[in-house]
Amino acid sequence: MPEPSWTVVVPVKRLGAAKSRLRGALSGVPHEELALALAADTVRAVRACPVVVEVVVVTDDPRVAAEVTSAGARVTPDPAGGLNAAFRHGAAVAGPRAAVAGLTADLPALRPAELAAALRAVPTGPPGVAGFVADAPGTGTVLLAAPVGVVLDPRFGVGSAGAHTAGGALPLLGDWPTLRRDVDTAADLAAAARLGLGPRTAALLDARAATAPA
């Protein structure tokens, strides 16, 4: 059988409102620049994944739209209504014949090979069922993947790993540290840096280090 080709949906808030818990995490770096770098590195890694055929970015931010379009992603407007509404809208844009995965936009250390391994682990035979990858702490979700014929039913938010399990999705249990390492806090960013950041986020940290007092 041919390997499934996935459409990955990545919602990105307007930069001024995105990643509010990270505000001030990099002194001297504008918050919007950091939020944009996280999203840009996430999309760059997804575009490089060998089992991804298309990336749909759901956003109303013009800077995000320009950035991800130049990286080869497709942009669709945010329908409003929150993160789960954005995931559902992106899945609708992808169409009913697509294998669709929803991915958070704050994975700056993501390696394409880890994303590919997770997507390959999603069950594809009957009965159809979605799979999800929990974040590093194990309570949140970074990836929800629905094979062809399965409706994406996003339940992102506090306790989303339990919510996705309750909704019938199967936890995918591979050792994928860069996929599981989402960034909500300064400590998360430091942990991602230890794994190895994508170029945009790494450049911000390098520039901050170069200007920090000795």
CYANA upper distance limits for C-alpha pairs under 8 A (distance plus 0.5 A):
  3 GLU  CA     51 VAL  CA      7.95
  4 PRO  CA     51 VAL  CA      7.27
  4 PRO  CA     99 ALA  CA      7.90
  4 PRO  CA    120 ARG  CA      8.46
  5 SER  CA     51 VAL  CA      5.57
  5 SER  CA     52 VAL  CA      5.89
  5 SER  CA     53 VAL  CA      6.03
  5 SER  CA     99 ALA  CA      7.37
  6 TRP  CA     51 VAL  CA      6.59
  6 TRP  CA     52 VAL  CA      5.07
  6 TRP  CA     53 VAL  CA      6.12
  6 TRP  CA     54 GLU  CA      7.38
  6 TRP  CA     98 ALA  CA      7.41
  6 TRP  CA     99 ALA  CA      5.53
  6 TRP  CA    100 VAL  CA      6.23
  6 TRP  CA    101 ALA  CA      7.41
  7 THR  CA     52 VAL  CA      6.43
  7 THR  CA     53 VAL  CA      6.36
  7 THR  CA     54 GLU  CA      5.25
  7 THR  CA     55 VAL  CA      6.20
  7 THR  CA     56 VAL  CA      7.65
  7 THR  CA     94 ALA  CA      7.26
  7 THR  CA     98 ALA  CA      7.15
  7 THR  CA     99 ALA  CA      6.61
  7 THR  CA    100 VAL  CA      5.38
  7 THR  CA    101 ALA  CA      6.76
  8 VAL  CA     46 VAL  CA      8.17
  8 VAL  CA     52 VAL  CA      7.47
  8 VAL  CA     54 GLU  CA      6.89
  8 VAL  CA     55 VAL  CA      5.37
  8 VAL  CA     56 VAL  CA      6.63
  8 VAL  CA    100 VAL  CA      6.29
  8 VAL  CA    101 ALA  CA      5.22
  8 VAL  CA    102 GLY  CA      6.24
  8 VAL  CA    103 LEU  CA      7.22
  9 VAL  CA     55 VAL  CA      6.46
  9 VAL  CA     56 VAL  CA      5.24
  9 VAL  CA     57 VAL  CA      6.35
  9 VAL  CA     58 VAL  CA      7.75
  9 VAL  CA     87 PHE  CA      6.94
  9 VAL  CA     90 GLY  CA      6.13
  9 VAL  CA     91 ALA  CA      7.33
  9 VAL  CA    100 VAL  CA      7.70
  9 VAL  CA    101 ALA  CA      6.56
  9 VAL  CA    102 GLY  CA      5.25
  9 VAL  CA    103 LEU  CA      6.61
 10 VAL  CA     43 VAL  CA      8.25
 10 VAL  CA     55 VAL  CA      7.81
 10 VAL  CA     56 VAL  CA      6.69
 10 VAL  CA     57 VAL  CA      5.27
 10 VAL  CA     58 VAL  CA      6.69
 10 VAL  CA     87 PHE  CA      7.89
 10 VAL  CA     90 GLY  CA      8.42
 10 VAL  CA    102 GLY  CA      6.68
 10 VAL  CA    103 LEU  CA      5.80
 10 VAL  CA    104 THR  CA      6.44
 10 VAL  CA    105 ALA  CA      6.39
 11 PRO  CA     57 VAL  CA      6.03
 11 PRO  CA     58 VAL  CA      4.95
 11 PRO  CA     59 THR  CA      6.58
 11 PRO  CA     78 ASP  CA      8.31
 11 PRO  CA     83 LEU  CA      7.46
 11 PRO  CA     86 ALA  CA      6.54
 11 PRO  CA     87 PHE  CA      7.12
 11 PRO  CA    103 LEU  CA      8.29
 11 PRO  CA    104 THR  CA      7.39
 11 PRO  CA    105 ALA  CA      7.08
 12 VAL  CA     18 ALA  CA      7.99
 12 VAL  CA     39 ALA  CA      7.65
 12 VAL  CA     57 VAL  CA      7.48
 12 VAL  CA     58 VAL  CA      6.60
 12 VAL  CA     59 THR  CA      5.70
 12 VAL  CA     61 ASP  CA      8.46
 12 VAL  CA     64 VAL  CA      8.13
 12 VAL  CA    105 ALA  CA      6.75
 13 LYS  CA     17 ALA  CA      6.99
 13 LYS  CA     18 ALA  CA      5.80
 13 LYS  CA     59 THR  CA      6.51
 13 LYS  CA     60 ASP  CA      7.64
 13 LYS  CA     61 ASP  CA      7.53
 14 ARG  CA     18 ALA  CA      6.54
 14 ARG  CA     59 THR  CA      7.49
 14 ARG  CA     60 ASP  CA      6.74
 14 ARG  CA     61 ASP  CA      5.29
 14 ARG  CA     64 VAL  CA      8.45
 15 LEU  CA     32 GLU  CA      5.63
 15 LEU  CA     35 ALA  CA      6.61
 15 LEU  CA     36 LEU  CA      7.21
 15 LEU  CA     61 ASP  CA      7.27
 15 LEU  CA     64 VAL  CA      8.30
 16 GLY  CA     31 HIS  CA      8.01
 16 GLY  CA     32 GLU  CA      6.35
 18 ALA  CA     32 GLU  CA      8.37
 18 ALA  CA     35 ALA  CA      6.89
 19 LYS  CA     23 ARG  CA      7.60
 19 LYS  CA     35 ALA  CA      6.99
 19 LYS  CA    184 ASP  CA      6.93
 21 ARG  CA    184 ASP  CA      6.57
 21 ARG  CA    185 THR  CA      6.29
 22 LEU  CA     31 HIS  CA      8.21
 22 LEU  CA    184 ASP  CA      6.60
 22 LEU  CA    185 THR  CA      5.60
 22 LEU  CA    186 ALA  CA      6.62
 23 ARG  CA     31 HIS  CA      6.21
 24 GLY  CA     29 VAL  CA      8.37
 24 GLY  CA     31 HIS  CA      7.29
 25 ALA  CA    185 THR  CA      7.95
 25 ALA  CA    186 ALA  CA      5.75
 26 LEU  CA     31 HIS  CA      8.49
 26 LEU  CA    205 LEU  CA      8.16
 26 LEU  CA    208 ARG  CA      7.79
 27 SER  CA    208 ARG  CA      8.01
 28 GLY  CA    208 ARG  CA      7.54
 29 VAL  CA     33 GLU  CA      7.43
 29 VAL  CA     34 LEU  CA      7.61
 29 VAL  CA    204 LEU  CA      7.85
 29 VAL  CA    208 ARG  CA      7.73
 30 PRO  CA     34 LEU  CA      7.26
 31 HIS  CA     35 ALA  CA      6.81
 32 GLU  CA     36 LEU  CA      6.53
 33 GLU  CA     37 ALA  CA      6.60
 34 LEU  CA     38 LEU  CA      6.79
 34 LEU  CA    201 THR  CA      7.38
 34 LEU  CA    204 LEU  CA      7.86
 35 ALA  CA     39 ALA  CA      6.96
 36 LEU  CA     40 ALA  CA      6.49
 36 LEU  CA     63 ARG  CA      8.49
 36 LEU  CA     64 VAL  CA      7.07
 37 ALA  CA     41 ASP  CA      6.56
 37 ALA  CA    108 PRO  CA      8.24
 37 ALA  CA    200 ARG  CA      5.57
 37 ALA  CA    201 THR  CA      5.55
 38 LEU  CA     42 THR  CA      6.70
 38 LEU  CA    105 ALA  CA      7.29
 38 LEU  CA    106 ASP  CA      5.76
 38 LEU  CA    107 LEU  CA      7.00
 38 LEU  CA    108 PRO  CA      5.58
 38 LEU  CA    200 ARG  CA      8.00
 38 LEU  CA    201 THR  CA      6.63
 39 ALA  CA     43 VAL  CA      6.66
 39 ALA  CA     64 VAL  CA      8.38
 39 ALA  CA    105 ALA  CA      5.45
 39 ALA  CA    106 ASP  CA      6.40
 39 ALA  CA    107 LEU  CA      8.00
 39 ALA  CA    108 PRO  CA      7.81
 40 ALA  CA     44 ARG  CA      6.53
 40 ALA  CA     64 VAL  CA      8.37
 40 ALA  CA     67 GLU  CA      7.34
 40 ALA  CA     68 VAL  CA      7.05
 40 ALA  CA    200 ARG  CA      7.53
 41 ASP  CA     45 ALA  CA      6.72
 41 ASP  CA    107 LEU  CA      7.86
 41 ASP  CA    108 PRO  CA      5.64
 41 ASP  CA    109 ALA  CA      8.13
 41 ASP  CA    110 LEU  CA      8.35
 41 ASP  CA    198 GLY  CA      5.74
 41 ASP  CA    199 PRO  CA      7.34
 41 ASP  CA    200 ARG  CA      6.71
 41 ASP  CA    201 THR  CA      7.54
 42 THR  CA     46 VAL  CA      6.83
 42 THR  CA    105 ALA  CA      6.38
 42 THR  CA    106 ASP  CA      7.03
 42 THR  CA    107 LEU  CA      5.77
 42 THR  CA    108 PRO  CA      5.86
 42 THR  CA    109 ALA  CA      8.18
 42 THR  CA    110 LEU  CA      6.95
 42 THR  CA    198 GLY  CA      8.40
 43 VAL  CA     47 ARG  CA      6.56
 43 VAL  CA     55 VAL  CA      8.07
 43 VAL  CA     68 VAL  CA      7.39
 43 VAL  CA     71 ALA  CA      8.15
 43 VAL  CA     73 ALA  CA      8.16
 43 VAL  CA    105 ALA  CA      8.02
 44 ARG  CA     48 ALA  CA      6.94
 44 ARG  CA     71 ALA  CA      7.10
 45 ALA  CA     49 CYS  CA      6.99
 45 ALA  CA    110 LEU  CA      6.66
 45 ALA  CA    111 ARG  CA      6.62
 45 ALA  CA    112 PRO  CA      5.78
 46 VAL  CA     52 VAL  CA      7.57
 46 VAL  CA     55 VAL  CA      7.77
 46 VAL  CA    112 PRO  CA      6.61
 46 VAL  CA    115 LEU  CA      8.00
 47 ARG  CA     52 VAL  CA      7.34
 47 ARG  CA     54 GLU  CA      7.91
 47 ARG  CA     55 VAL  CA      7.24
 47 ARG  CA     71 ALA  CA      8.19
 47 ARG  CA     72 GLY  CA      7.88
 47 ARG  CA     73 ALA  CA      8.05
 48 ALA  CA     52 VAL  CA      8.34
 48 ALA  CA    112 PRO  CA      6.38
 49 CYS  CA    112 PRO  CA      4.97
 49 CYS  CA    113 ALA  CA      6.97
 49 CYS  CA    115 LEU  CA      7.32
 49 CYS  CA    116 ALA  CA      6.48
 50 PRO  CA    112 PRO  CA      7.98
 50 PRO  CA    113 ALA  CA      8.30
 50 PRO  CA    116 ALA  CA      7.09
 51 VAL  CA    116 ALA  CA      6.41
 51 VAL  CA    119 LEU  CA      8.19
 52 VAL  CA    116 ALA  CA      8.40
 54 GLU  CA     73 ALA  CA      7.36
 54 GLU  CA     74 ARG  CA      8.01
 55 VAL  CA     72 GLY  CA      8.34
 55 VAL  CA     73 ALA  CA      5.47
 55 VAL  CA     74 ARG  CA      6.55
 56 VAL  CA     73 ALA  CA      6.44
 56 VAL  CA     74 ARG  CA      5.29
 56 VAL  CA     75 VAL  CA      6.25
 56 VAL  CA     76 THR  CA      7.57
 56 VAL  CA     90 GLY  CA      6.85
 56 VAL  CA     94 ALA  CA      8.11
 57 VAL  CA     65 ALA  CA      8.32
 57 VAL  CA     68 VAL  CA      8.03
 57 VAL  CA     73 ALA  CA      7.16
 57 VAL  CA     74 ARG  CA      6.56
 57 VAL  CA     75 VAL  CA      5.35
 57 VAL  CA     76 THR  CA      6.80
 57 VAL  CA     90 GLY  CA      7.93
 58 VAL  CA     75 VAL  CA      6.45
 58 VAL  CA     76 THR  CA      5.54
 58 VAL  CA     77 PRO  CA      6.10
 58 VAL  CA     78 ASP  CA      5.73
 58 VAL  CA     86 ALA  CA      6.80
 58 VAL  CA     87 PHE  CA      8.30
 58 VAL  CA     89 HIS  CA      8.43
 58 VAL  CA     90 GLY  CA      6.88
 59 THR  CA     64 VAL  CA      7.72
 59 THR  CA     65 ALA  CA      7.35
 59 THR  CA     75 VAL  CA      7.50
 59 THR  CA     76 THR  CA      6.94
 59 THR  CA     77 PRO  CA      5.71
 59 THR  CA     78 ASP  CA      5.33
 60 ASP  CA     65 ALA  CA      7.99
 60 ASP  CA     77 PRO  CA      5.84
 60 ASP  CA     78 ASP  CA      6.02
 61 ASP  CA     65 ALA  CA      6.66
 62 PRO  CA     66 ALA  CA      6.62
 63 ARG  CA     67 GLU  CA      6.63
 64 VAL  CA     68 VAL  CA      6.62
 65 ALA  CA     69 THR  CA      6.40
 65 ALA  CA     75 VAL  CA      6.77
 66 ALA  CA     70 SER  CA      6.73
 67 GLU  CA     71 ALA  CA      7.11
 68 VAL  CA     72 GLY  CA      6.93
 68 VAL  CA     73 ALA  CA      5.90
 68 VAL  CA     74 ARG  CA      8.15
 68 VAL  CA     75 VAL  CA      8.22
 69 THR  CA     73 ALA  CA      5.47
 69 THR  CA     74 ARG  CA      6.72
 69 THR  CA     75 VAL  CA      7.38
 76 THR  CA     90 GLY  CA      7.93
 76 THR  CA     93 VAL  CA      8.48
 78 ASP  CA     86 ALA  CA      6.51
 78 ASP  CA     89 HIS  CA      8.37
 79 PRO  CA     85 ALA  CA      7.59
 79 PRO  CA     86 ALA  CA      6.87
 79 PRO  CA     89 HIS  CA      7.55
 80 ALA  CA     85 ALA  CA      7.48
 80 ALA  CA     86 ALA  CA      7.57
 81 GLY  CA     85 ALA  CA      6.02
 81 GLY  CA     86 ALA  CA      7.89
 82 GLY  CA     86 ALA  CA      6.88
 83 LEU  CA     87 PHE  CA      6.85
 83 LEU  CA    156 PHE  CA      7.64
 84 ASN  CA     88 ARG  CA      6.73
 84 ASN  CA    154 PRO  CA      6.03
 84 ASN  CA    155 ARG  CA      6.89
 84 ASN  CA    156 PHE  CA      6.75
 85 ALA  CA     89 HIS  CA      6.59
 86 ALA  CA     90 GLY  CA      6.67
 87 PHE  CA     91 ALA  CA      6.70
 87 PHE  CA    102 GLY  CA      6.66
 87 PHE  CA    154 PRO  CA      7.24
 88 ARG  CA     92 ALA  CA      6.73
 88 ARG  CA    152 LEU  CA      7.42
 88 ARG  CA    153 ASP  CA      7.93
 88 ARG  CA    154 PRO  CA      7.67
 89 HIS  CA     93 VAL  CA      6.78
 90 GLY  CA     94 ALA  CA      6.77
 91 ALA  CA     95 GLY  CA      6.98
 91 ALA  CA    100 VAL  CA      6.76
 91 ALA  CA    152 LEU  CA      7.43
 92 ALA  CA     96 PRO  CA      7.64
 94 ALA  CA     98 ALA  CA      6.70
 94 ALA  CA    100 VAL  CA      7.78
 96 PRO  CA    148 VAL  CA      7.94
 96 PRO  CA    149 GLY  CA      7.60
 97 ARG  CA    148 VAL  CA      6.41
 97 ARG  CA    149 GLY  CA      7.47
 98 ALA  CA    147 PRO  CA      8.00
 98 ALA  CA    148 VAL  CA      6.03
 99 ALA  CA    145 ALA  CA      8.15
 99 ALA  CA    146 ALA  CA      6.42
 99 ALA  CA    147 PRO  CA      4.89
 99 ALA  CA    148 VAL  CA      4.97
 99 ALA  CA    149 GLY  CA      8.25
100 VAL  CA    145 ALA  CA      6.42
100 VAL  CA    146 ALA  CA      5.88
100 VAL  CA    147 PRO  CA      6.90
100 VAL  CA    148 VAL  CA      7.97
100 VAL  CA    152 LEU  CA      7.53
101 ALA  CA    143 LEU  CA      7.28
101 ALA  CA    144 LEU  CA      5.95
101 ALA  CA    145 ALA  CA      4.45
101 ALA  CA    146 ALA  CA      6.46
101 ALA  CA    152 LEU  CA      8.09
102 GLY  CA    143 LEU  CA      6.15
102 GLY  CA    144 LEU  CA      5.65
102 GLY  CA    145 ALA  CA      6.77
102 GLY  CA    154 PRO  CA      8.27
103 LEU  CA    142 VAL  CA      6.22
103 LEU  CA    143 LEU  CA      5.17
103 LEU  CA    144 LEU  CA      7.20
104 THR  CA    142 VAL  CA      5.94
104 THR  CA    143 LEU  CA      7.33
104 THR  CA    182 ASP  CA      8.24
106 ASP  CA    182 ASP  CA      5.81
106 ASP  CA    183 VAL  CA      5.98
106 ASP  CA    184 ASP  CA      8.20
107 LEU  CA    178 THR  CA      7.80
107 LEU  CA    179 LEU  CA      7.19
107 LEU  CA    180 ARG  CA      8.43
107 LEU  CA    181 ARG  CA      6.76
107 LEU  CA    182 ASP  CA      5.39
107 LEU  CA    183 VAL  CA      7.01
108 PRO  CA    182 ASP  CA      8.20
108 PRO  CA    183 VAL  CA      8.34
108 PRO  CA    192 ALA  CA      7.56
108 PRO  CA    197 LEU  CA      6.04
108 PRO  CA    198 GLY  CA      5.97
108 PRO  CA    201 THR  CA      7.21
109 ALA  CA    178 THR  CA      5.86
109 ALA  CA    179 LEU  CA      8.08
109 ALA  CA    181 ARG  CA      7.89
109 ALA  CA    192 ALA  CA      6.20
109 ALA  CA    193 ALA  CA      7.72
109 ALA  CA    195 LEU  CA      6.86
109 ALA  CA    196 GLY  CA      6.08
109 ALA  CA    197 LEU  CA      4.83
109 ALA  CA    198 GLY  CA      6.07
110 LEU  CA    114 GLU  CA      7.95
110 LEU  CA    115 LEU  CA      8.10
110 LEU  CA    178 THR  CA      5.17
110 LEU  CA    179 LEU  CA      5.77
110 LEU  CA    181 ARG  CA      8.37
110 LEU  CA    197 LEU  CA      8.27
110 LEU  CA    198 GLY  CA      8.03
111 ARG  CA    115 LEU  CA      7.20
111 ARG  CA    178 THR  CA      6.70
111 ARG  CA    179 LEU  CA      7.61
112 PRO  CA    116 ALA  CA      6.65
113 ALA  CA    117 ALA  CA      6.64
114 GLU  CA    118 ALA  CA      6.76
114 GLU  CA    176 TRP  CA      6.14
114 GLU  CA    178 THR  CA      7.76
114 GLU  CA    179 LEU  CA      6.95
115 LEU  CA    119 LEU  CA      6.71
115 LEU  CA    176 TRP  CA      8.44
115 LEU  CA    179 LEU  CA      6.99
116 ALA  CA    120 ARG  CA      6.56
117 ALA  CA    121 ALA  CA      6.78
118 ALA  CA    122 VAL  CA      7.38
118 ALA  CA    133 VAL  CA      8.16
118 ALA  CA    172 LEU  CA      7.49
118 ALA  CA    174 GLY  CA      7.49
118 ALA  CA    176 TRP  CA      8.31
119 LEU  CA    145 ALA  CA      7.61
121 ALA  CA    172 LEU  CA      7.37
122 VAL  CA    130 ALA  CA      7.43
122 VAL  CA    131 GLY  CA      5.98
122 VAL  CA    145 ALA  CA      7.56
122 VAL  CA    146 ALA  CA      8.34
122 VAL  CA    147 PRO  CA      7.87
122 VAL  CA    172 LEU  CA      7.83
123 PRO  CA    128 GLY  CA      7.81
123 PRO  CA    129 VAL  CA      7.30
123 PRO  CA    130 ALA  CA      7.93
123 PRO  CA    131 GLY  CA      7.88
123 PRO  CA    147 PRO  CA      8.06
124 THR  CA    128 GLY  CA      7.02
124 THR  CA    129 VAL  CA      8.25
124 THR  CA    147 PRO  CA      6.49
124 THR  CA    148 VAL  CA      8.26
128 GLY  CA    147 PRO  CA      7.66
128 GLY  CA    149 GLY  CA      7.40
128 GLY  CA    150 VAL  CA      6.40
129 VAL  CA    146 ALA  CA      7.23
129 VAL  CA    147 PRO  CA      7.80
129 VAL  CA    150 VAL  CA      6.82
129 VAL  CA    168 GLY  CA      7.71
129 VAL  CA    169 ALA  CA      6.65
129 VAL  CA    170 LEU  CA      7.79
130 ALA  CA    144 LEU  CA      7.48
130 ALA  CA    145 ALA  CA      5.94
130 ALA  CA    146 ALA  CA      4.86
130 ALA  CA    147 PRO  CA      7.09
130 ALA  CA    150 VAL  CA      7.34
130 ALA  CA    152 LEU  CA      7.90
130 ALA  CA    168 GLY  CA      8.00
130 ALA  CA    169 ALA  CA      5.28
130 ALA  CA    170 LEU  CA      6.78
131 GLY  CA    144 LEU  CA      6.38
131 GLY  CA    145 ALA  CA      5.76
131 GLY  CA    146 ALA  CA      7.13
131 GLY  CA    169 ALA  CA      5.57
131 GLY  CA    170 LEU  CA      5.05
131 GLY  CA    171 PRO  CA      6.19
131 GLY  CA    172 LEU  CA      6.60
132 PHE  CA    141 THR  CA      7.44
132 PHE  CA    142 VAL  CA      8.14
132 PHE  CA    143 LEU  CA      5.84
132 PHE  CA    144 LEU  CA      4.81
132 PHE  CA    145 ALA  CA      6.56
132 PHE  CA    161 ALA  CA      8.34
132 PHE  CA    164 HIS  CA      7.96
132 PHE  CA    169 ALA  CA      7.02
132 PHE  CA    170 LEU  CA      6.66
132 PHE  CA    171 PRO  CA      5.56
132 PHE  CA    172 LEU  CA      6.19
133 VAL  CA    141 THR  CA      6.36
133 VAL  CA    142 VAL  CA      6.39
133 VAL  CA    143 LEU  CA      5.60
133 VAL  CA    144 LEU  CA      7.14
133 VAL  CA    161 ALA  CA      8.49
133 VAL  CA    171 PRO  CA      6.46
133 VAL  CA    172 LEU  CA      5.86
133 VAL  CA    173 LEU  CA      7.70
133 VAL  CA    180 ARG  CA      7.67
134 ALA  CA    138 GLY  CA      5.69
134 ALA  CA    139 THR  CA      6.97
134 ALA  CA    140 GLY  CA      6.00
134 ALA  CA    141 THR  CA      4.78
134 ALA  CA    142 VAL  CA      6.38
134 ALA  CA    143 LEU  CA      7.73
134 ALA  CA    161 ALA  CA      6.37
134 ALA  CA    171 PRO  CA      7.80
134 ALA  CA    172 LEU  CA      8.40
134 ALA  CA    180 ARG  CA      6.98
135 ASP  CA    139 THR  CA      7.15
135 ASP  CA    140 GLY  CA      5.72
135 ASP  CA    141 THR  CA      5.71
135 ASP  CA    142 VAL  CA      6.09
135 ASP  CA    179 LEU  CA      8.31
135 ASP  CA    180 ARG  CA      4.86
135 ASP  CA    181 ARG  CA      6.74
135 ASP  CA    182 ASP  CA      7.17
136 ALA  CA    177 PRO  CA      7.83
136 ALA  CA    180 ARG  CA      5.45
136 ALA  CA    181 ARG  CA      6.12
136 ALA  CA    182 ASP  CA      8.08
138 GLY  CA    161 ALA  CA      7.59
139 THR  CA    158 VAL  CA      8.23
139 THR  CA    159 GLY  CA      5.79
139 THR  CA    160 SER  CA      6.99
139 THR  CA    161 ALA  CA      5.68
139 THR  CA    162 GLY  CA      7.44
140 GLY  CA    156 PHE  CA      7.99
140 GLY  CA    157 GLY  CA      7.64
140 GLY  CA    158 VAL  CA      7.10
140 GLY  CA    159 GLY  CA      6.07
140 GLY  CA    160 SER  CA      5.46
140 GLY  CA    161 ALA  CA      5.52
141 THR  CA    156 PHE  CA      7.10
141 THR  CA    160 SER  CA      6.30
141 THR  CA    161 ALA  CA      5.92
142 VAL  CA    179 LEU  CA      7.78
142 VAL  CA    180 ARG  CA      6.87
142 VAL  CA    182 ASP  CA      7.50
144 LEU  CA    152 LEU  CA      8.18
144 LEU  CA    154 PRO  CA      7.59
145 ALA  CA    152 LEU  CA      7.64
146 ALA  CA    150 VAL  CA      5.90
146 ALA  CA    151 VAL  CA      6.91
146 ALA  CA    152 LEU  CA      5.96
153 ASP  CA    167 GLY  CA      8.38
154 PRO  CA    164 HIS  CA      7.93
155 ARG  CA    160 SER  CA      6.29
155 ARG  CA    163 ALA  CA      6.64
155 ARG  CA    164 HIS  CA      6.51
156 PHE  CA    160 SER  CA      5.45
156 PHE  CA    163 ALA  CA      8.45
159 GLY  CA    163 ALA  CA      6.89
160 SER  CA    164 HIS  CA      6.41
161 ALA  CA    165 THR  CA      6.77
162 GLY  CA    166 ALA  CA      6.59
163 ALA  CA    167 GLY  CA      6.70
164 HIS  CA    168 GLY  CA      7.03
164 HIS  CA    169 ALA  CA      5.98
164 HIS  CA    170 LEU  CA      8.39
165 THR  CA    169 ALA  CA      5.55
165 THR  CA    170 LEU  CA      6.72
165 THR  CA    171 PRO  CA      7.59
176 TRP  CA    180 ARG  CA      6.72
177 PRO  CA    181 ARG  CA      6.57
177 PRO  CA    195 LEU  CA      8.46
178 THR  CA    192 ALA  CA      7.89
178 THR  CA    195 LEU  CA      7.26
181 ARG  CA    188 ASP  CA      7.85
181 ARG  CA    191 ALA  CA      8.21
181 ARG  CA    192 ALA  CA      6.81
182 ASP  CA    188 ASP  CA      7.55
182 ASP  CA    192 ALA  CA      8.34
183 VAL  CA    188 ASP  CA      5.41
183 VAL  CA    189 LEU  CA      6.04
183 VAL  CA    192 ALA  CA      7.90
184 ASP  CA    188 ASP  CA      6.67
184 ASP  CA    189 LEU  CA      8.06
185 THR  CA    189 LEU  CA      6.89
186 ALA  CA    190 ALA  CA      6.81
187 ALA  CA    191 ALA  CA      6.77
188 ASP  CA    192 ALA  CA      6.66
189 LEU  CA    193 ALA  CA      6.62
190 ALA  CA    194 ARG  CA      6.95
191 ALA  CA    195 LEU  CA      7.21
192 ALA  CA    196 GLY  CA      6.89
192 ALA  CA    197 LEU  CA      6.87
193 ALA  CA    197 LEU  CA      5.80
193 ALA  CA    202 ALA  CA      8.17
197 LEU  CA    201 THR  CA      6.74
197 LEU  CA    202 ALA  CA      5.87
198 GLY  CA    202 ALA  CA      6.43
199 PRO  CA    203 ALA  CA      6.46
200 ARG  CA    204 LEU  CA      7.13
201 THR  CA    205 LEU  CA      7.00
202 ALA  CA    206 ASP  CA      6.57
203 ALA  CA    207 ALA  CA      6.53
204 LEU  CA    208 ARG  CA      6.68
205 LEU  CA    209 ALA  CA      6.65
206 ASP  CA    210 ALA  CA      6.68
207 ALA  CA    211 THR  CA      6.95
208 ARG  CA    212 ALA  CA      6.59
